[in-house]
Amino acid sequence: MSSQPVSERDVASSAEHGEAAERSLGSSVVPPPPPSRRSAPAIAAFTVLAVLLAGAVIAAVSLGPITIPFSETARVLLGERGSEHAAIIDTIRLPRVLVGLFVGAGLGVAGAVMQALFRNPLAEPGVLGVSSGAAVAAVAVIVSGATAAGAWVLPVGAFLGALGALVLVYAVASAPRDSSVATLLLIGIALNALFGAVVSAIVTNAPDDDTLRGVVFWLNGDLVARTWSHVQIVAIPTVVAVTAVLAFTRDLNVMLLGEAQARASGVDVVRLRRILLILSAVLTGAAVAVAGIIGFVGLVVPHVLRLVLGPDHRILLPGSAILGGSFLVLADLVARMLFSPVTLQTGTVTAFLGSPIFLLLVLRRRRAPRT
């Protein structure tokens, strides 16, 4: 259903050997340099990311069964409404692209936050069972036929399922009065397994093949038939949560030195972890609600940026939002165009693209000489 089982085993193992995992994968715990030393690289990096984002949006809106010239697409996006293809862009392609942007941005930022809090580059947005919780709720909605009540029922149900999973994680973690990283990770792994079993039980009792096909389609993740309603559902929580996360960049940078040093610097580690995990759950829940379960975006994007740009969260978090959105938009474009008129699901393409990229990064870092 997703890349979670592999990443969770690695994350759980590194709960006891976090420093070794970080060295082997190149995750630095060195504090970021002062702004004066990073201004020029940061400007260059954001310029490249902005160009990539603009190119991805224009390409995704222009290409399809009806090819629209890039220049015409740019004019329509800038507000021109006299184009013969304006209706296609406004009602079909642009909502799909915007949903992809917000979903990719939310997953990218959520992944960067998870990797920072757990000090492990293998952490990803679904590691605490948030995605699986959303899956349980969404599958229950589909199989029960509740989607007949309106298109909003499925995304709202998935979003509530994601938040419910996080509440359950903290409820179990607080029972022994232990909310350490290792405890949270182990509880997340257990809940992922439990939710997976519940999904399997519900799917087994699907009333007909069409319902079963709808469940499988949603679990694989896709952006097909996204509308402006879906844009509204994902945009508001994503913008609010990303903005809130950016307010904690300094604390996340201090956390790179370790929890003891962070506490000595005045950071309330428990409170910070709780707030950021809630914000990550909101981002993941909003993404899963409108796009299904899409893996590897929150795992690969922040990992790549950390290797290229360093661990400074003032750059890493907004960079993950931009690159995550661009990556998902381009993956969706590949899904639509690679075997046209046959289409692939967006989640399938992110797995095809993300898994070899991540594997190459891991092998590259493991072969690098250790100091």
BELNOR-V833450 format. One record per residue. N is the residue number from 0. PSI is psi as a letter, one per 40 degrees, with the letter a starting at -180 (none if undefined). OMEGA is omega as a letter, one per 30 degrees, with the letter a starting at -180 (999 if undefined). BURIAL is + if it has 24 or more other ideal C-beta (glycine too) atoms within 12 Angstrom, else -. Layout:
BEGIN
N:PSI:OMEGA:BURIAL  N:PSI:OMEGA:BURIAL
END
This chain:
BEGIN
0:d:l:+  1:a:a:+  2:e:a:+  3:d:a:+  4:d:a:-  5:d:a:+  6:d:a:+  7:d:l:+  8:d:l:-  9:d:a:+  10:d:a:+  11:d:l:+  12:d:a:-  13:e:l:+  14:d:l:+  15:e:a:-  16:f:a:-  17:d:a:+  18:d:l:-  19:d:l:-  20:d:a:+  21:d:l:+  22:d:a:-  23:d:a:+  24:e:l:+  25:e:l:+  26:h:a:+  27:h:l:+  28:e:l:+  29:h:a:-  30:i:a:-  31:i:l:+  32:i:a:-  33:i:a:-  34:d:a:-  35:d:a:-  36:e:a:-  37:e:a:+  38:d:a:-  39:d:l:-  40:d:a:-  41:d:l:+  42:d:l:-  43:d:a:-  44:d:a:+  45:d:l:+  46:d:l:-  47:d:a:-  48:d:l:+  49:d:l:-  50:d:l:-  51:d:l:+  52:d:a:+  53:d:l:+  54:d:l:-  55:d:a:+  56:d:a:+  57:d:l:+  58:d:a:+  59:d:l:+  60:d:a:+  61:d:a:+  62:i:a:+  63:a:l:+  64:d:l:-  65:h:a:-  66:h:l:-  67:h:l:+  68:i:a:-  69:d:a:-  70:d:l:-  71:d:l:+  72:d:a:+  73:d:a:-  74:d:l:-  75:d:l:+  76:d:l:+  77:e:l:-  78:e:l:-  79:h:a:-  80:e:l:-  81:e:a:-  82:i:l:-  83:e:a:-  84:e:a:+  85:d:a:-  86:d:l:-  87:d:a:+  88:d:a:+  89:d:a:+  90:d:a:-  91:d:a:+  92:d:a:+  93:d:l:+  94:d:l:+  95:d:l:+  96:d:a:+  97:d:l:+  98:d:l:+  99:d:l:+  100:d:a:+  101:d:l:+  102:d:l:+  103:d:l:+  104:d:a:+  105:d:l:+  106:d:l:+  107:d:l:+  108:d:l:+  109:d:l:+  110:d:l:+  111:d:l:+  112:d:l:+  113:d:a:+  114:d:l:+  115:d:a:+  116:d:a:+  117:e:l:+  118:f:a:+  119:h:a:+  120:e:l:+  121:e:l:+  122:i:a:+  123:i:a:+  124:d:a:+  125:e:a:+  126:d:l:+  127:e:l:+  128:e:a:+  129:d:l:+  130:d:a:+  131:d:l:+  132:d:l:+  133:d:l:+  134:d:l:+  135:d:a:+  136:d:a:+  137:d:l:+  138:d:l:+  139:d:l:+  140:d:a:+  141:d:a:+  142:d:a:+  143:e:a:-  144:e:a:-  145:e:l:-  146:e:l:+  147:e:l:-  148:e:l:-  149:i:a:-  150:e:a:-  151:e:a:-  152:d:a:+  153:d:l:+  154:d:l:+  155:d:l:+  156:d:l:+  157:d:a:+  158:d:l:+  159:d:l:+  160:d:l:+  161:d:l:+  162:d:l:+  163:d:l:+  164:d:l:+  165:d:l:+  166:d:l:+  167:d:l:+  168:d:a:+  169:d:l:+  170:d:l:-  171:d:a:+  172:d:a:+  173:e:a:-  174:d:l:-  175:e:a:-  176:f:l:-  177:h:l:-  178:f:l:+  179:i:l:-  180:d:a:+  181:d:l:-  182:d:l:+  183:d:a:+  184:d:a:+  185:d:l:+  186:d:l:+  187:d:l:+  188:d:l:+  189:d:a:+  190:d:l:+  191:d:l:+  192:d:l:-  193:d:a:-  194:d:l:+  195:d:l:+  196:d:l:-  197:d:l:+  198:d:l:+  199:d:l:-  200:d:l:-  201:d:a:+  202:d:a:+  203:d:a:-  204:f:l:-  205:h:a:-  206:d:a:-  207:i:a:-  208:d:l:-  209:d:l:-  210:d:l:+  211:d:l:-  212:d:l:-  213:d:l:+  214:d:a:+  215:d:l:+  216:d:a:+  217:d:a:+  218:d:l:+  219:e:l:+  220:h:a:+  221:i:l:+  222:e:a:+  223:i:l:+  224:f:l:-  225:i:a:+  226:i:l:+  227:d:l:-  228:d:l:-  229:d:l:+  230:d:a:+  231:d:a:-  232:d:a:+  233:d:a:+  234:d:a:+  235:d:l:-  236:d:a:+  237:d:a:+  238:d:a:+  239:d:a:-  240:d:l:+  241:d:l:+  242:d:l:-  243:d:l:-  244:d:a:+  245:d:l:+  246:e:a:-  247:f:a:+  248:d:l:+  249:d:a:-  250:d:l:+  251:d:l:+  252:d:l:+  253:d:l:+  254:d:l:+  255:d:a:+  256:e:a:+  257:i:a:-  258:d:a:+  259:d:l:-  260:d:l:-  261:d:l:+  262:d:l:-  263:d:l:-  264:e:l:-  265:e:a:-  266:h:l:+  267:g:a:-  268:d:a:+  269:d:l:-  270:d:l:-  271:d:a:+  272:d:a:+  273:d:a:-  274:d:a:+  275:d:l:+  276:d:l:+  277:d:l:+  278:d:l:+  279:d:l:+  280:d:l:+  281:d:l:+  282:d:a:+  283:d:l:+  284:d:l:+  285:d:a:+  286:d:a:+  287:d:a:+  288:d:a:+  289:e:a:+  290:e:a:+  291:a:a:+  292:h:l:+  293:h:a:+  294:i:l:+  295:e:l:+  296:d:a:+  297:e:l:+  298:d:a:+  299:d:a:+  300:d:l:+  301:d:l:+  302:d:l:+  303:d:a:+  304:d:l:+  305:d:l:+  306:d:a:+  307:d:a:+  308:e:a:+  309:i:a:+  310:e:a:+  311:h:a:+  312:e:l:+  313:d:l:+  314:d:a:+  315:d:a:+  316:d:l:+  317:d:l:+  318:d:l:+  319:d:l:+  320:d:a:+  321:d:a:+  322:d:l:+  323:d:l:+  324:d:l:+  325:d:a:+  326:d:a:+  327:d:l:+  328:d:l:+  329:d:l:+  330:d:l:+  331:d:l:+  332:d:l:+  333:d:l:+  334:d:a:+  335:d:a:+  336:d:a:-  337:d:a:-  338:f:a:-  339:h:g:-  340:e:l:-  341:h:a:-  342:i:l:-  343:i:l:+  344:i:a:+  345:d:l:+  346:d:l:+  347:d:a:+  348:d:l:+  349:d:l:+  350:d:l:+  351:d:a:-  352:d:a:+  353:d:a:+  354:d:l:+  355:d:l:-  356:d:a:+  357:d:l:+  358:d:l:-  359:d:l:-  360:d:l:+  361:d:a:+  362:d:l:-  363:d:a:-  364:d:a:+  365:d:l:-  366:e:a:-  367:i:l:-  368:h:a:-  369:i:l:-  370:none:999:-
END
